[in-house]
Amino acid sequence: MPDVILLAHGSPDPRARPAAVELARSVERQHGRARVHCAFLDHGPSLTDVAETLADRGIDQVVVVPAFLANAHHARVDVARAVAGTGQRTSIEFYVTPPIGPDAALLSALDDALPDGPVVLAIAGTRDPDALTDLSRAAEDWARRRGAPVALAHASLGTPTVPEAIASLEADGSTRACVASFVLFPGVLPDRIAEAAQGRHITAPLAQLPATTETVLRRVRNTTRTSPST
């Protein structure tokens, strides 16, 4: 069974890396047959750093799971670039999975954690049109299952912002929205989402949820049945 590398964006926030490492440990405990490592596009260790260490140990196959919640630029372009560059420096054969999200299992877990009523699905933020299409479709599907409005909102880059989405959902004055924090790890943007919630019910970053571990495991198991990407 190939080793697994969870490849995240990386953050200078000191809370982010331990949360990524804990997610990797959770996946490793549940998998039971493979070691799971962390690498980062920024604020290292990089994919090359981790892969070179594994190659020195005789590892020749690795599954890379992009730790992103949308197939935006980082997941689609930067991950591919990192894998290609690392492939030129090692003899490792890489299997690259789809990103962790959006995934119906994650939204279902958020639904279970929230009270009834409208929801702001608060993402870190993106202007990538393909990612926005996927996220908007996920919000619409969730709204149908939930039987209540689900409004996509951005902590940065895009619009509507989280406060704007909250105001829109509460415009009639008869209901109070809750906030699904659709981010993986603690950091500045999750803090911004929590501040915008202003005491409304809000979920924690997704990395600590069992559904996230299960989604990563599903990505790994499905991808190891396909051809490797190098």
Beta strands, then each sheet from edge to edge (+ up, - down):
strand 1: 3-8
strand 2: 36-40
strand 3: 61-66
strand 4: 93-96
strand 5: 119-123
strand 6: 150-154
strand 7: 178-182
sheet 1: 2+ 1+ 3+ 4+
sheet 2: 6+ 5+ 7+
end
